[in-house]
C-alpha cells in the first residue's frame, strides 16, 4: 500500500454507515502508551526518538493486525502529504510539525492508525463509522495486547500507564464521537448542550480535534480524564452522554419538520442550489453547505443522492485532497474553482 492509494476509498470516519449514522459520523478510541526507560517525546533527543521509531517498527511487523500496514516516517513527507493525512483524521496538527522524528503506522482500511512520537511515544487509534464505541474499544484492546508482547510499556502499579499529560495517566484511553448537529445549531440550542457536556467533565472540539473550532455543524465529544476510571467506565459514560445528545438532535429535527418546515426546506434547497451551480467555492463554504445538504438527505427532503456521496465530497474537496487528485500544486483560486467543478459534476443528476 502507498499513501496515494488512500485516494481510492473513503476514510472510516466518513463512510456513513453504522448505528445512528445520520447524526453520529464516527466513533474513535485512542490509547496513549510510552516505552519504558526512554524519556517522553518532549524530553527525548533525536537518537532516542530514532530508537522509538525503530523499536515500534519491529514490533508492528510481528502483529497480525498490522501486517499489511504502511509505516511512514513523517520527515520524509512533504507538507502536502502531511495535510492530506490531517484531512483524513490520521495525524494531528501537532504531529505534522517538522521537529524531531515522527512516524505513522497505517492499516490499509484506515480503521487502525498509530502516531509515533507525538505527545506520547504511541498514540494508537481505532475509528469506526457511526455510533460504535464498544467495537472500537474491542479492536484497540486486541492491538494493545499484541503490541505489549513486543514492547515494554511504561506502567506504574499505583498510577497505571504513564503518559506525558497527567489527565491521560491510568488507562491512557480517550473515547471520542463525531456528531453532526445542524438542528441544535439552527435553533440556537447548541451552546446549552455544549455547556451541559462541559459540566459533566467531557470536552467538545471542532472537526479536526484539539485547537479547532466547530464547522459544518460537526462537533467532537470526548472524555477529559483517564486517571481513576477503567476503560469500560469511560466508554459507558461517553455512550450514555452521546445517546442523550443524539436524542435531543432527533427531537429538534422533528420539531423543525413539524413547525418550521418551510424555513428548513428553504435553507436546505438554497444550499443545494449553490452547490449545484457555483463555479467558485471556498473550503469553508463547502463544509457549511454540504452540512445542510446532508441534513436534507437524512430527512428525505432531498432524494436521489446517497449519504456516502456527500461524505466523500466532504473529503475530496479539502485542499490537500484536491491537489493530490490533480497531482499538482494548486493556488487558492485554482482550488476553489476545481472544488466547485467536482461538486457540480457529482450533483448534476440530482434534483
C-alpha positions in Angstrom: 0.0 0.0 0.0 1.1 3.5 -0.9 -0.1 6.8 0.5 -1.7 7.8 -2.7 -3.8 4.6 -2.6 -5.9 6.2 0.1 -7.5 8.5 -2.5 -9.4 5.5 -3.9 -11.6 5.0 -0.9 -13.3 7.0 1.9 -11.9 7.4 5.3 -13.6 5.3 8.0 -14.9 8.4 9.7 -16.9 9.3 6.6 -18.4 6.0 5.4 -21.9 7.0 6.5 -22.7 3.5 7.9 -23.2 2.1 11.4 -25.7 2.8 14.2 -27.2 6.3 14.2 -25.1 7.3 11.3 -27.4 10.2 10.3 -26.2 12.0 13.4 -23.1 10.1 14.7 -20.4 10.4 12.0 -17.8 8.2 13.7 -16.6 6.7 16.9 -12.9 6.7 17.9 -11.0 5.1 20.7 -7.4 6.1 21.3 -4.7 4.7 23.7 -1.6 6.6 24.8 1.4 4.5 25.6 5.1 5.2 26.2 8.1 2.9 26.2 9.9 2.2 29.5 13.3 3.7 30.2 13.0 6.3 27.3 12.1 9.9 28.1 8.7 11.2 27.0 8.8 12.8 23.5 9.1 16.4 24.8 12.3 15.4 26.7 14.0 12.9 24.4 16.8 13.7 21.9 17.0 12.7 18.3 18.8 9.4 19.0 16.1 8.4 21.4 13.4 9.4 19.0 15.1 7.2 16.4 15.2 4.3 18.8 11.5 4.6 19.4 10.7 4.6 15.7 12.9 1.6 15.0 11.5 -0.3 18.1 7.9 0.3 17.2 8.5 -0.6 13.5 9.9 -4.0 14.6 7.0 -4.7 16.9 4.4 -3.7 14.3 5.9 -6.3 11.9 5.2 -9.0 14.4 1.5 -8.1 15.0 -1.1 -9.9 12.7 -3.5 -7.0 12.9 -0.9 -4.7 11.4 1.0 -7.0 9.0 -0.4 -5.2 5.9 0.1 -1.7 7.4 2.1 1.2 6.0 4.9 2.6 8.1 5.5 6.3 7.3 8.3 8.5 8.6 6.9 12.0 8.5 10.2 13.8 7.9 10.2 12.0 4.5 6.8 13.5 3.6 6.2 17.0 2.2 3.7 19.4 3.7 1.0 18.4 1.2 1.2 14.8 2.3 1.0 15.8 5.9 -2.0 18.0 5.3 -3.6 15.1 3.4 -3.2 12.8 6.5 -4.6 15.5 8.7 -7.7 15.9 6.5 -8.2 12.1 6.8 -8.0 12.3 10.6 -4.9 10.1 10.7 -2.5 12.5 12.3 -2.8 15.7 14.4 -1.6 19.2 13.6 0.9 18.7 16.4 2.2 15.5 14.7 2.7 17.3 11.4 5.3 19.6 12.9 8.8 19.3 11.3 10.8 18.9 14.5 12.1 15.5 15.7 11.5 12.1 14.2 7.8 11.2 13.9 6.1 8.2 12.4 2.7 6.8 11.4 1.5 3.2 11.3 -1.5 3.0 9.0 -3.6 -0.2 8.5 -4.9 -0.5 4.9 -8.5 0.2 5.7 -7.7 3.2 7.9 -9.6 1.7 10.8 -6.3 1.4 12.8 -3.5 4.0 12.9 -0.7 4.7 15.3 1.1 8.1 15.7 4.7 7.5 16.8 6.4 10.3 18.8 3.5 12.7 19.1 2.7 13.8 22.6 3.4 10.2 23.7 5.6 7.5 22.1 2.5 5.8 20.7 -1.0 7.2 20.1 -3.0 4.2 18.9 -6.3 5.0 17.3 -9.2 2.9 16.1 -12.0 4.5 14.1 -15.5 3.1 13.4 -18.2 4.6 11.3 -21.4 5.5 13.2 -22.0 5.1 16.9 -19.8 2.1 17.7 -17.5 2.9 20.6 -17.6 -0.6 22.0 -16.4 -2.2 18.8 -13.6 0.3 18.6 -12.6 -0.5 22.2 -12.6 -4.2 21.5 -10.3 -3.8 18.5 -7.9 -1.4 20.2 -7.6 -3.7 23.2 -6.5 -6.6 21.0 -3.9 -4.3 19.3 -2.7 -3.1 22.7 -2.4 -6.7 24.0 -0.5 -7.8 20.9 2.0 -4.9 20.9 2.6 -5.3 24.7 4.0 -8.7 23.9 6.8 -7.0 22.0 7.1 -3.6 23.7 7.8 -2.7 27.3 5.3 0.0 28.1 5.9 2.4 31.0 3.5 1.3 33.8 3.1 2.0 37.5 1.2 -0.3 39.8 -0.2 2.8 41.6 -1.0 5.1 38.6 -1.4 2.8 35.6 0.1 3.6 32.2 2.3 6.7 32.4 1.7 9.5 29.9 3.0 12.9 29.0 -0.2 14.6 30.1 -1.4 13.7 33.7 -5.0 13.6 32.6 -4.3 10.6 30.3 -2.5 8.6 33.0 -4.2 5.4 34.1 -5.8 3.6 31.2 -4.4 6.2 28.7 -7.8 5.9 27.0 -9.7 8.6 25.3 -13.0 7.9 23.5 -14.5 10.4 21.2 -17.5 10.7 18.9 -18.0 13.0 15.9 -21.5 14.4 15.8 -23.5 16.3 13.1 -25.8 18.6 15.0 -27.3 21.1 12.5 -30.8 21.2 14.1 -29.4 22.2 17.5 -27.2 24.8 15.9 -30.1 26.2 13.8 -32.4 26.5 16.8 -29.6 28.0 18.9 -29.7 25.3 21.5 -26.2 24.2 20.9 -24.5 26.4 23.5 -26.8 25.0 26.2 -25.9 21.5 25.1 -22.2 22.2 25.0 -22.3 23.8 28.4 -24.0 20.7 29.9 -21.4 18.5 28.3 -18.6 20.5 29.9 -20.2 20.3 33.3 -20.1 16.5 33.0 -16.3 16.6 32.5 -16.4 15.9 28.8 -14.8 18.2 26.2 -16.0 19.4 22.8 -13.8 20.2 19.9 -14.1 21.0 16.2 -13.8 18.9 13.1 -10.1 18.4 13.4 -9.8 17.9 17.1 -7.9 19.9 19.7 -7.4 23.6 18.9 -10.0 23.7 16.1 -13.4 25.3 16.0 -16.6 23.7 15.0 -17.5 24.0 11.3 -20.2 22.4 9.3 -22.2 21.7 12.5 -19.7 19.0 13.4 -18.6 18.5 17.0 -16.2 16.0 18.6 -17.1 15.0 22.1 -14.6 13.1 24.3 -13.7 12.3 27.9 -11.3 14.7 29.5 -9.7 12.5 32.2 -8.5 8.9 32.1 -7.0 8.7 35.6 -9.2 7.0 38.2 -11.6 5.4 35.6 -11.4 2.0 33.9 -11.9 1.5 30.2 -15.4 0.2 30.4 -16.5 3.0 32.7 -15.1 5.7 30.4 -16.8 4.2 27.3 -20.1 3.6 29.2 -20.3 7.2 30.4 -19.5 8.5 27.0 -22.1 6.2 25.4 -24.8 7.5 27.8 -23.9 11.1 27.1 -23.9 10.7 23.3 -27.3 8.9 23.4 -28.8 12.0 25.2 -27.3 14.4 22.6 -28.5 12.2 19.7 -32.0 12.2 21.2 -32.0 16.0 21.5 -30.9 16.4 17.9 -33.5 13.9 16.7 -36.3 15.7 18.6 -35.1 19.1 17.3 -35.1 17.9 13.7 -38.6 16.6 14.2 -39.7 19.9 15.7 -38.3 21.8 12.7 -40.1 19.4 10.3 -43.4 19.9 12.1 -43.3 23.6 13.0 -40.7 25.3 10.7 -40.7 23.1 7.6 -40.8 26.0 5.1 -37.8 27.7 6.7 -36.0 24.3 6.9 -36.6 23.3 3.3 -35.7 26.8 2.1 -32.3 26.6 3.8 -31.6 23.1 2.5 -32.7 23.8 -1.1 -30.7 27.1 -1.2 -27.6 25.2 0.0 -28.2 22.5 -2.7 -28.7 25.2 -5.4 -25.4 26.9 -4.6 -23.5 23.7 -4.5 -25.0 22.5 -7.8 -24.4 25.8 -9.7 -21.4 27.5 -8.2 -18.2 27.9 -10.3 -16.1 29.1 -7.4 -16.5 28.0 -3.8 -14.2 28.0 -0.7 -13.5 25.1 1.5 -15.3 26.6 4.5 -18.4 27.5 2.5 -18.4 23.9 1.0 -18.4 22.4 4.5 -21.3 24.6 5.7 -23.4 23.9 2.6 -22.7 20.2 2.5 -23.8 20.0 6.1 -27.2 21.3 5.1 -27.4 19.0 2.1 -26.6 16.1 4.3 -29.4 17.1 6.6 -31.7 17.3 3.7 -30.8 13.8 2.6 -31.1 12.4 6.1 -34.6 14.0 6.4 -35.6 12.7 2.9 -36.2 16.2 1.8 -33.7 15.7 -1.0 -33.7 12.4 -2.8 -31.6 10.7 -5.4 -28.3 11.2 -3.6 -26.7 8.8 -1.1 -25.2 10.0 2.2 -21.9 8.3 1.3 -21.6 10.5 -1.8 -22.0 13.7 0.3 -19.5 12.3 2.8 -17.0 11.7 0.0 -17.4 15.3 -1.1 -16.6 16.5 2.4 -13.3 14.6 2.0 -12.1 15.2 -1.6 -13.0 18.9 -1.7 -10.5 19.7 1.1 -7.3 21.5 -0.1 -4.7 18.7 0.1 -7.1 16.1 -1.4 -7.9 18.4 -4.4 -4.2 18.7 -5.1 -3.5 15.0 -4.7 -6.3 14.3 -7.1 -4.9 16.7 -9.6 -1.4 15.5 -8.9 0.0 19.1 -8.7 0.0 22.2 -6.5 -2.9 24.5 -6.9 -3.3 28.1 -5.9 -6.2 29.0 -3.6 -8.2 30.3 -6.6 -7.5 27.2 -8.6 -8.6 25.0 -5.7 -11.9 27.0 -5.3 -12.6 26.5 -9.0 -11.7 22.8 -9.1 -13.7 22.2 -5.9 -16.8 23.8 -7.5 -16.3 21.7 -10.6 -16.2 18.4 -8.7 -19.3 19.3 -6.7 -21.3 20.3 -9.8 -20.4 17.0 -11.7 -21.2 14.9 -8.6 -24.6 16.6 -8.1 -25.6 17.2 -11.7 -28.0 14.2 -11.9 -29.7 15.1 -8.5 -32.9 17.1 -8.1 
